[in-house]
């Protein structure tokens, strides 16, 4: 596992252009989320009653908020905007993944200066299909979980302790999503395999490989995930204690570090798949 992580970092260093592209992509998406929150949530928080207004005002505010979530047209407008942006992200993400994985597959085996662009042309169809399947599988539990979580969420308006029954549902959904994410990641490696080894056959072979080596897959994910949490805690703590310009620089630098770590995870898993598939 450690060898694959080191080899993954070597691949990251050779693909800094893609890391910069991912950073810009995440920056634009983060700015959109910020504007949505600023225009939708901040005005609502400004209407929150003062502590001196009494408990009755707080209860009335919560009741009004519950009613607005289901009937207010402004809420529906924001939901449509969010849905449209999620659809756009769903279309753009597999294109970036196609370019990245093609570049990894043909590293040192092509004379193209930017194989990333050719990867989008060659792999966009299977990557889009796999991304759609991944999204569908991730949202599938919502049919059963969202009604339960919605009721728990409405009860949580009155007391935060009433939110505790929803923790097992959310935790189970996260674990399920983790398995789906990594299974589809290896299937993307398989479908993009060169020399006629890809396609549907390579896709399912990559899935079986991930299942056979689930300990190594989990080990890489845990080690790099722990490193991600460590770096996140370091940046967050430093931005709290180091105020002013230094804190602002650290806060703005973290998204770049996060993109490098995300790329590192993909490269490490790719080297694991590549080594095991070549032996097979």
Legacy VTK file of the C-alpha trace (Angstrom):
# vtk DataFile Version 3.0
C-alpha trace
ASCII
DATASET POLYDATA
POINTS 280 float
0.000 0.000 0.000
2.755 2.444 0.952
4.550 1.768 -2.338
1.394 2.537 -4.312
0.891 5.745 -2.343
4.465 6.844 -3.163
3.968 5.955 -6.823
0.684 7.835 -6.771
2.441 10.976 -5.533
4.930 10.651 -8.408
2.007 10.635 -10.849
0.537 13.704 -9.140
3.772 15.598 -9.738
3.549 14.757 -13.428
-0.054 15.986 -13.665
0.045 19.344 -11.879
-1.851 20.881 -14.800
-4.847 18.696 -13.985
-4.508 19.542 -10.284
-4.706 23.247 -11.178
-7.747 22.567 -13.368
-9.455 20.706 -10.521
-8.683 23.609 -8.209
-10.320 26.116 -10.566
-13.296 23.780 -11.011
-13.789 23.460 -7.250
-13.263 27.209 -6.819
-16.055 28.068 -9.262
-18.390 25.520 -7.666
-17.569 26.789 -4.166
-18.277 30.369 -5.247
-21.679 29.297 -6.584
-22.525 27.563 -3.286
-21.383 30.648 -1.377
-23.630 32.927 -3.438
-26.575 30.562 -3.003
-26.141 30.472 0.778
-25.583 34.218 0.962
-28.747 35.022 -1.002
-31.010 32.327 0.497
-29.890 31.576 4.056
-28.449 34.871 5.296
-31.715 36.859 4.882
-33.508 34.115 6.795
-30.979 34.247 9.644
-31.315 38.025 9.851
-34.988 37.504 10.676
-34.158 35.268 13.618
-35.660 36.894 16.741
-33.413 38.490 19.337
-32.804 36.595 22.598
-34.825 39.231 24.447
-37.879 38.647 22.257
-38.922 35.587 24.253
-39.410 31.908 23.567
-42.732 32.458 21.782
-41.043 34.475 19.015
-38.507 31.686 18.471
-41.268 29.066 18.219
-43.205 31.216 15.736
-40.042 31.685 13.649
-39.486 27.912 13.494
-43.109 27.262 12.567
-42.917 29.851 9.803
-39.684 28.283 8.525
-41.264 24.817 8.368
-44.229 26.226 6.441
-41.983 28.120 4.006
-39.930 25.011 3.214
-42.989 23.341 1.684
-45.078 26.206 0.256
-42.988 29.317 -0.403
-42.274 29.845 -4.159
-38.862 31.385 -3.365
-37.751 28.051 -1.887
-38.879 26.233 -5.024
-36.937 28.679 -7.201
-33.712 27.998 -5.290
-34.339 24.267 -5.549
-34.663 24.537 -9.331
-31.442 26.561 -9.557
-29.623 24.037 -7.378
-30.967 21.165 -9.471
-29.793 22.816 -12.712
-26.301 23.411 -11.304
-26.098 19.831 -10.033
-27.037 18.607 -13.513
-24.313 20.783 -15.038
-21.800 19.442 -12.505
-22.935 15.905 -13.319
-22.063 16.559 -16.974
-18.718 18.275 -16.359
-17.307 15.919 -13.723
-17.104 12.808 -15.975
-15.396 14.878 -18.680
-12.637 15.853 -16.260
-12.391 12.258 -15.047
-12.121 11.026 -18.641
-9.207 13.354 -19.359
-7.475 12.522 -16.077
-7.738 8.734 -16.357
-6.742 8.744 -20.032
-3.690 10.817 -19.108
-2.796 8.309 -16.371
-3.317 5.356 -18.713
-1.066 6.806 -21.409
1.568 8.327 -19.166
4.969 7.929 -20.913
3.230 6.104 -23.786
2.181 9.043 -25.935
3.858 11.991 -27.612
0.859 14.256 -27.088
1.606 17.298 -24.991
-1.845 17.297 -23.423
-3.416 13.796 -23.521
-6.065 15.196 -21.179
-7.938 16.767 -24.114
-7.836 13.587 -26.195
-9.062 11.627 -23.187
-12.232 13.704 -23.100
-12.880 12.953 -26.783
-12.214 9.234 -26.435
-13.738 8.359 -23.052
-16.533 10.850 -22.435
-19.336 8.380 -23.303
-18.361 5.492 -20.961
-17.342 7.941 -18.224
-20.666 9.749 -18.472
-22.526 6.427 -18.291
-20.564 5.239 -15.250
-21.019 8.602 -13.537
-24.760 8.408 -14.155
-24.846 4.882 -12.685
-22.833 6.070 -9.691
-25.184 8.999 -9.073
-28.229 6.733 -9.413
-26.815 4.215 -6.930
-25.891 6.969 -4.473
-29.384 8.453 -4.620
-31.185 5.114 -4.506
-31.327 4.915 -0.667
-32.904 8.374 -0.630
-36.245 6.787 -1.554
-36.338 5.177 1.908
-34.130 7.508 3.949
-35.295 10.987 2.952
-38.861 10.606 4.354
-37.436 9.385 7.668
-34.726 12.052 7.794
-37.218 14.764 6.824
-39.435 13.940 9.808
-36.413 13.846 12.133
-35.191 17.153 10.699
-38.518 18.870 11.327
-38.541 17.592 14.912
-34.988 18.896 15.320
-36.260 22.446 14.925
-37.554 22.210 18.485
-34.629 20.316 20.058
-31.221 19.272 18.743
-31.442 16.047 20.747
-34.278 14.944 18.471
-31.759 14.805 15.607
-29.810 11.938 17.217
-32.014 9.123 15.758
-30.991 10.279 12.279
-27.261 9.720 12.856
-27.282 5.935 12.104
-29.160 6.543 8.839
-26.703 9.231 7.727
-23.674 7.151 8.787
-24.957 4.103 6.899
-25.575 6.222 3.802
-22.007 7.604 3.973
-20.459 4.116 4.261
-22.611 2.863 1.396
-21.537 5.867 -0.702
-17.878 5.145 0.086
-18.154 1.615 -1.324
-20.036 2.800 -4.418
-17.479 5.555 -5.064
-14.490 3.212 -4.985
-16.234 0.447 -6.942
-17.094 2.868 -9.745
-13.592 4.388 -9.627
-12.020 1.012 -10.406
-14.631 0.402 -13.086
-13.525 3.674 -14.691
-9.958 2.410 -14.681
-11.098 -0.788 -16.350
-13.232 0.781 -19.055
-10.344 3.061 -20.079
-7.706 0.299 -20.239
-5.593 0.552 -23.430
-4.639 -2.132 -25.959
-8.159 -3.490 -26.313
-8.395 -4.509 -22.651
-11.079 -1.989 -21.761
-14.761 -1.919 -22.573
-17.370 -3.896 -20.688
-14.987 -6.783 -20.010
-12.305 -4.523 -18.529
-14.935 -2.745 -16.458
-16.141 -5.864 -14.678
-12.613 -7.246 -14.347
-11.614 -4.043 -12.559
-14.617 -4.376 -10.242
-13.663 -7.960 -9.379
-10.074 -6.846 -8.815
-11.224 -4.171 -6.364
-13.310 -6.744 -4.482
-10.431 -9.240 -4.334
-8.044 -6.593 -3.023
-10.542 -4.771 -0.811
-8.026 -4.639 2.071
-5.467 -2.766 -0.042
-8.177 -0.489 -1.446
-9.408 0.289 2.065
-5.852 0.770 3.350
-5.019 3.368 0.717
-8.312 5.160 1.340
-7.803 5.172 5.140
-4.167 6.336 5.015
-4.770 9.158 2.567
-8.095 9.988 4.234
-6.293 10.291 7.583
-3.690 12.541 5.960
-6.518 14.630 4.509
-8.084 15.039 7.958
-4.698 15.949 9.446
-4.076 18.640 6.846
-7.636 19.927 7.214
-7.188 20.174 10.994
-3.839 21.925 10.563
-5.191 24.516 8.150
-8.309 25.093 10.240
-6.393 25.477 13.509
-3.824 27.761 11.901
-6.531 29.990 10.400
-8.106 30.315 13.864
-4.924 31.298 15.671
-3.182 33.194 12.868
-5.574 36.014 12.096
-5.062 38.675 9.488
-3.351 38.224 6.143
-1.574 34.967 7.066
-4.828 33.346 8.162
-6.538 34.492 4.958
-3.729 33.036 2.822
-3.931 29.721 4.661
-7.695 29.612 4.273
-7.448 30.234 0.530
-4.597 27.717 0.116
-6.492 24.764 1.596
-8.701 24.145 -1.496
-5.533 23.657 -3.565
-4.167 21.202 -0.993
-7.506 19.371 -1.030
-7.391 19.050 -4.834
-3.849 17.675 -4.656
-4.969 15.120 -2.060
-8.002 14.107 -4.130
-5.763 13.645 -7.164
-3.288 11.702 -5.026
-6.021 9.287 -3.954
-7.018 8.623 -7.561
-3.396 8.126 -8.643
-2.641 5.741 -5.759
-5.717 3.626 -6.524
-4.778 3.701 -10.211
-1.308 2.323 -9.477
-2.856 -0.433 -7.361
-5.233 -1.377 -10.189
-2.468 -1.155 -12.782
-0.068 -3.399 -10.874
-2.683 -6.021 -9.978
-4.236 -6.110 -13.454
-0.833 -6.517 -15.122
-0.061 -9.478 -12.844
-3.452 -10.979 -13.635
LINES 1 281
280 0 1 2 3 4 5 6 7 8 9 10 11 12 13 14 15 16 17 18 19 20 21 22 23 24 25 26 27 28 29 30 31 32 33 34 35 36 37 38 39 40 41 42 43 44 45 46 47 48 49 50 51 52 53 54 55 56 57 58 59 60 61 62 63 64 65 66 67 68 69 70 71 72 73 74 75 76 77 78 79 80 81 82 83 84 85 86 87 88 89 90 91 92 93 94 95 96 97 98 99 100 101 102 103 104 105 106 107 108 109 110 111 112 113 114 115 116 117 118 119 120 121 122 123 124 125 126 127 128 129 130 131 132 133 134 135 136 137 138 139 140 141 142 143 144 145 146 147 148 149 150 151 152 153 154 155 156 157 158 159 160 161 162 163 164 165 166 167 168 169 170 171 172 173 174 175 176 177 178 179 180 181 182 183 184 185 186 187 188 189 190 191 192 193 194 195 196 197 198 199 200 201 202 203 204 205 206 207 208 209 210 211 212 213 214 215 216 217 218 219 220 221 222 223 224 225 226 227 228 229 230 231 232 233 234 235 236 237 238 239 240 241 242 243 244 245 246 247 248 249 250 251 252 253 254 255 256 257 258 259 260 261 262 263 264 265 266 267 268 269 270 271 272 273 274 275 276 277 278 279
